Amino acid sequence: MGRGFMLFAVTSVAAALALTAVWFQVKPPYCWFWMAAIAIVAIGLIGVGLRRWKIGWGGLAVACLVGVVWWMSIAPSNDRDWAPDVAHGVTADIAGPDVVLHNVRNFDWRSDTEFTPHWETRRYSLERLTSVDLVSSVWGSQAIAHTLISFGFADGGRVVFSAEVRRERGEEFSEVGGFFKQFELVMIAAEEKDIIRLRTNIRREDVTLLPLKLTGAQARALFLGFAGRANDLARTAQFYQTVTTNCTTVIFELARHIDRRVPLDWRILLSGYLPGYLYELGVIRTDIPLDQVLQNAAISRRAQDAPAAADYSQVIRAGN
């Protein structure tokens, strides 16, 4: 009885994983055939295993091996029919302190689905890099946030880097799908009035902007880290993974390149609580309580109340 129950439990879990993987990887109507086949094999293995447990376990091992081989054969790609807002990942030409970014997004958003697209080439001098801000956007659960990094320059120019889910045209984001190779990862560089305004004014998410206390060398290294990561993704596609490879883990990975002593923390995964982690590290201002820091950092209402002709980047920094 114990052997039969164990076989039933393991087979059920394996079948559930296989069914979910097929759901996210095989388009209808073909997915229905393969899901039915998986269910039949699972029921058959359990039925046989209850009488001959060695044959049941052997069959399960073979079925799992076939599933693993299929799963390993699924490779990421940079060549798909992408959704317009992630159609181009940024790439960088780096010559000493001078960096040219290609495909900087500068969309004019009228709604979440209506926009005028602009992809531009911009030149930046790291010698004139003056500020780094962390932007956190919460739209559902307070524990989960999208994290972006904005770099400011002496001439008033700014560019935001954001590691994002690369959806195909017509595809919707799914946290579960992010565990099952449904999406690739893309590095987007954009104007603040595009990528942050989209979140404050169009999607009306709860957005905070926190100036980071970095040295000039650290700020330049972080910028080059994003540029290098973008070039890597352009050369070699990579899957987005909901927990291990997302917007916040990419930032943490780059931060560890600057300082290997940056500690791992649960708030890197539950990114809505990331400001508390940064407060403890002293990377954001600590001369006032964290609650007051976050209150000052809230920019959504500020952005929504501002006149359309106002300088967006100045408006969102009015309280910091």
C-alpha positions as CSV (number, residue, x, y, z in Angstrom):
1,M,0.0,0.0,0.0
2,G,2.8,2.4,0.9
3,R,4.6,1.7,-2.4
4,G,1.4,2.2,-4.3
5,F,0.6,5.4,-2.6
6,M,4.1,6.8,-3.2
7,L,3.9,5.9,-6.9
8,F,0.5,7.6,-7.1
9,A,1.8,10.7,-5.4
10,V,5.0,11.0,-7.5
11,T,3.2,10.2,-10.8
12,S,0.5,12.8,-10.0
13,V,3.0,15.5,-9.3
14,A,5.0,14.7,-12.5
15,A,1.8,14.6,-14.6
16,A,0.7,18.0,-13.2
17,L,4.1,19.6,-14.1
18,A,4.0,18.0,-17.5
19,L,0.4,19.1,-18.2
20,T,1.3,22.7,-17.1
21,A,4.4,22.7,-19.3
22,V,2.4,21.6,-22.3
23,W,-0.3,24.2,-21.6
24,F,2.3,27.0,-21.8
25,Q,4.5,25.6,-24.6
26,V,2.1,24.0,-27.1
27,K,-0.6,26.0,-28.8
28,P,-4.2,24.8,-29.2
29,P,-5.5,22.5,-30.6
30,Y,-2.3,20.4,-30.4
31,C,-1.9,20.9,-26.7
32,W,-5.2,19.0,-26.0
33,F,-3.8,15.9,-27.7
34,W,-0.6,15.9,-25.7
35,M,-2.4,16.7,-22.5
36,A,-4.7,13.8,-23.0
37,A,-1.7,11.6,-23.8
38,I,0.0,12.6,-20.6
39,A,-3.2,11.9,-18.6
40,I,-3.6,8.4,-20.1
41,V,0.1,7.5,-19.5
42,A,-0.2,8.7,-15.9
43,I,-3.4,6.7,-15.2
44,G,-1.8,3.7,-16.9
45,L,1.4,3.9,-14.8
46,I,-0.6,4.2,-11.6
47,G,-2.9,1.3,-12.6
48,V,0.1,-1.0,-13.4
49,G,2.1,0.2,-10.5
50,L,-0.6,-0.8,-8.0
51,R,-0.1,-4.4,-9.1
52,R,3.5,-4.4,-10.2
53,W,5.2,-1.5,-8.5
54,K,8.6,-2.2,-10.1
55,I,7.2,-1.9,-13.6
56,G,5.2,1.2,-12.6
57,W,8.4,2.9,-11.3
58,G,10.4,1.9,-14.4
59,G,7.7,3.3,-16.7
60,L,7.6,6.5,-14.7
61,A,11.4,6.9,-15.0
62,V,11.2,6.4,-18.8
63,A,8.3,8.9,-19.0
64,C,10.2,11.5,-16.9
65,L,13.3,11.1,-19.0
66,V,11.3,11.7,-22.2
67,G,9.8,14.8,-20.5
68,V,13.2,16.2,-19.4
69,V,14.7,15.7,-22.9
70,W,11.7,17.6,-24.4
71,W,12.0,20.3,-21.8
72,M,15.7,20.8,-22.4
73,S,15.1,21.0,-26.1
74,I,13.0,24.2,-25.6
75,A,15.5,27.1,-26.3
76,P,14.9,30.9,-25.9
77,S,14.9,33.0,-29.1
78,N,15.3,36.7,-30.0
79,D,13.4,36.1,-33.3
80,R,9.7,36.1,-32.6
81,D,6.7,38.3,-33.5
82,W,7.1,40.5,-30.4
83,A,4.6,42.9,-28.8
84,P,5.4,46.5,-30.0
85,D,6.6,47.8,-26.6
86,V,9.3,45.1,-26.3
87,A,10.0,44.7,-30.0
88,H,13.6,46.0,-29.6
89,G,16.0,45.5,-26.7
90,V,18.6,48.2,-26.1
91,T,22.1,47.6,-27.3
92,A,25.2,49.7,-26.4
93,D,28.4,50.8,-28.1
94,I,30.9,51.6,-25.4
95,A,34.1,53.7,-26.1
96,G,35.7,54.7,-22.8
97,P,33.3,57.0,-20.9
98,D,31.1,57.5,-24.0
99,V,28.2,55.2,-24.5
100,V,25.8,55.1,-27.5
101,L,22.5,53.4,-26.8
102,H,20.5,52.0,-29.7
103,N,16.7,51.4,-29.5
104,V,15.9,53.8,-26.6
105,R,12.2,53.7,-26.2
106,N,10.4,57.0,-26.3
107,F,6.7,56.1,-26.8
108,D,3.8,58.6,-26.4
109,W,1.3,56.6,-24.4
110,R,-2.4,57.5,-24.7
111,S,-3.7,54.3,-23.1
112,D,-2.2,50.9,-22.2
113,T,-2.9,49.8,-25.8
114,E,-2.7,53.0,-27.8
115,F,0.6,54.8,-28.3
116,T,2.9,56.4,-30.9
117,P,6.1,54.4,-31.0
118,H,9.5,55.9,-31.2
119,W,12.8,54.0,-31.0
120,E,15.8,56.3,-30.8
121,T,19.6,56.4,-30.6
122,R,21.1,58.3,-27.7
123,R,24.6,59.2,-26.7
124,Y,25.7,59.5,-23.0
125,S,28.9,60.5,-21.3
126,L,29.6,58.7,-18.1
127,E,31.8,61.6,-17.0
128,R,28.5,63.6,-16.7
129,L,26.5,60.9,-14.8
130,T,25.2,62.6,-11.7
131,S,22.4,60.5,-10.1
132,V,20.9,57.1,-9.9
133,D,17.3,56.5,-8.8
134,L,15.5,53.2,-8.1
135,V,11.9,53.2,-9.2
136,S,9.5,50.6,-7.7
137,S,6.0,50.0,-9.2
138,V,3.4,48.0,-7.4
139,W,0.1,47.1,-9.2
140,G,-1.4,44.2,-7.3
141,S,0.1,42.4,-4.3
142,Q,2.2,44.8,-2.1
143,A,4.9,42.1,-2.0
144,I,5.6,42.2,-5.7
145,A,6.9,45.2,-7.6
146,H,8.5,45.9,-10.9
147,T,11.9,47.6,-10.3
148,L,13.6,50.0,-12.7
149,I,16.8,52.1,-12.5
150,S,17.0,55.7,-13.8
151,F,20.3,57.4,-14.5
152,G,20.5,61.2,-14.6
153,F,23.1,63.4,-16.3
154,A,24.5,66.9,-15.9
155,D,22.7,68.2,-19.0
156,G,19.3,67.1,-17.6
157,G,19.1,64.0,-19.7
158,R,17.9,60.7,-18.1
159,V,17.6,57.1,-19.2
160,V,15.8,54.2,-17.5
161,F,16.9,50.6,-17.7
162,S,14.3,47.9,-17.1
163,A,14.6,44.1,-17.4
164,E,11.2,43.1,-18.7
165,V,9.2,40.1,-19.8
166,R,9.4,39.9,-23.6
167,R,5.9,39.0,-24.7
168,E,4.9,37.9,-28.1
169,R,2.2,39.9,-30.0
170,G,-1.1,39.4,-28.3
171,E,0.4,37.5,-25.4
172,E,-0.5,38.3,-21.8
173,F,1.8,38.0,-18.8
174,S,1.4,35.1,-16.5
175,E,3.4,34.5,-13.3
176,V,2.9,30.8,-13.7
177,G,4.0,30.9,-17.3
178,G,7.2,32.6,-16.1
179,F,8.1,29.3,-14.4
180,F,7.6,27.4,-17.7
181,K,9.7,29.1,-20.3
182,Q,6.8,31.1,-21.7
183,F,8.7,34.4,-22.0
184,E,12.1,35.6,-22.9
185,L,13.9,38.4,-21.0
186,V,14.6,41.8,-22.6
187,M,16.5,44.8,-21.5
188,I,14.6,48.0,-22.3
189,A,16.1,51.5,-22.1
190,A,13.6,54.3,-22.2
191,E,12.7,57.9,-21.4
192,E,11.2,58.5,-18.0
193,K,8.1,60.1,-19.6
194,D,7.6,56.8,-21.4
195,I,8.4,53.9,-19.1
196,I,7.6,55.6,-15.7
197,R,4.7,57.7,-16.8
198,L,3.2,54.6,-18.3
199,R,3.0,53.2,-14.8
200,T,2.0,56.4,-12.9
201,N,-0.5,58.0,-15.3
202,I,-1.7,55.2,-17.7
203,R,-1.8,52.1,-15.5
204,R,-2.1,54.2,-12.4
205,E,0.1,51.9,-10.3
206,D,1.7,52.8,-7.0
207,V,5.1,54.1,-7.9
208,T,8.0,55.3,-5.7
209,L,11.2,56.9,-6.7
210,L,14.2,56.6,-4.4
211,P,17.5,58.3,-5.0
212,L,20.4,55.9,-4.4
213,K,23.5,56.9,-2.5
214,L,26.3,55.6,-4.8
215,T,29.8,56.9,-5.5
216,G,30.6,58.1,-9.0
217,A,32.5,54.9,-9.7
218,Q,29.6,52.8,-8.5
219,A,27.1,54.7,-10.6
220,R,29.3,54.3,-13.7
221,A,29.9,50.6,-13.0
222,L,26.1,50.0,-12.6
223,F,25.4,51.8,-15.9
224,L,28.0,49.8,-17.7
225,G,26.6,46.7,-16.1
226,F,23.2,47.3,-17.6
227,A,24.7,48.1,-21.0
228,G,26.7,44.9,-20.9
229,R,23.8,42.8,-19.8
230,A,21.7,44.3,-22.6
231,N,24.4,43.4,-25.2
232,D,24.6,39.9,-23.7
233,L,20.8,39.4,-24.1
234,A,21.0,40.7,-27.7
235,R,23.6,38.1,-28.5
236,T,22.2,35.2,-26.6
237,A,18.5,35.0,-25.7
238,Q,17.5,34.1,-22.2
239,F,14.3,33.0,-20.6
240,Y,12.5,35.2,-18.0
241,Q,12.0,33.2,-14.8
242,T,9.4,34.5,-12.3
243,V,11.7,33.9,-9.3
244,T,15.3,33.6,-10.4
245,T,15.6,35.8,-13.5
246,N,13.4,38.9,-13.2
247,C,13.7,42.7,-13.0
248,T,14.9,42.7,-9.4
249,T,17.3,39.7,-9.5
250,V,19.0,41.3,-12.6
251,I,19.6,44.4,-10.6
252,F,20.9,42.4,-7.6
253,E,23.2,40.4,-10.0
254,L,24.6,43.7,-11.3
255,A,25.0,45.1,-7.8
256,R,27.0,42.1,-6.8
257,H,29.4,42.9,-9.6
258,I,30.0,46.3,-8.0
259,D,30.4,44.9,-4.5
260,R,30.4,41.2,-3.8
261,R,29.6,41.9,-0.1
262,V,26.0,42.9,-1.0
263,P,24.0,40.3,1.0
264,L,21.3,38.0,-0.3
265,D,18.0,38.8,1.2
266,W,14.4,37.5,0.9
267,R,13.2,41.0,-0.1
268,I,15.1,40.6,-3.4
269,L,12.4,38.0,-4.3
270,L,9.5,39.8,-2.6
271,S,10.5,43.0,-4.4
272,G,7.7,45.1,-3.0
273,Y,9.7,45.2,0.3
274,L,13.0,46.1,-1.4
275,P,13.0,49.7,0.0
276,G,13.3,48.3,3.5
277,Y,16.3,46.2,2.5
278,L,18.0,49.3,0.9
279,Y,17.2,51.3,4.0
280,E,19.0,48.8,6.2
281,L,22.0,48.8,3.8
282,G,22.1,52.7,3.9
283,V,21.8,52.9,0.1
284,I,18.8,55.3,0.4
285,R,18.4,58.2,2.8
286,T,18.2,57.1,6.5
287,D,18.1,60.4,8.3
288,I,14.3,60.0,8.7
289,P,12.1,56.9,9.4
290,L,11.5,54.5,6.5
291,D,7.8,55.3,6.4
292,Q,8.6,59.0,5.8
293,V,11.1,58.1,3.2
294,L,8.5,56.1,1.3
295,Q,5.8,58.8,1.7
296,N,8.2,61.3,0.2
297,A,9.1,58.9,-2.6
298,A,5.5,58.3,-3.7
299,I,5.2,59.9,-7.2
300,S,2.0,58.6,-8.8
301,R,-0.4,61.2,-7.4
302,R,2.2,63.9,-8.1
303,A,2.5,62.8,-11.7
304,Q,-1.3,62.5,-12.2
305,D,-2.0,66.0,-10.9
306,A,0.7,67.7,-12.9
307,P,-0.2,69.7,-16.1
308,A,0.4,67.8,-19.3
309,A,3.0,70.4,-20.4
310,A,5.0,70.1,-17.2
311,D,8.5,68.5,-17.2
312,Y,7.7,65.0,-16.1
313,S,11.1,64.3,-14.5
314,Q,11.0,67.4,-12.4
315,V,7.5,66.8,-11.3
316,I,8.1,63.3,-9.9
317,R,11.2,64.6,-8.0
318,A,9.4,67.5,-6.3
319,G,9.1,65.7,-2.9
320,N,12.6,64.2,-2.8
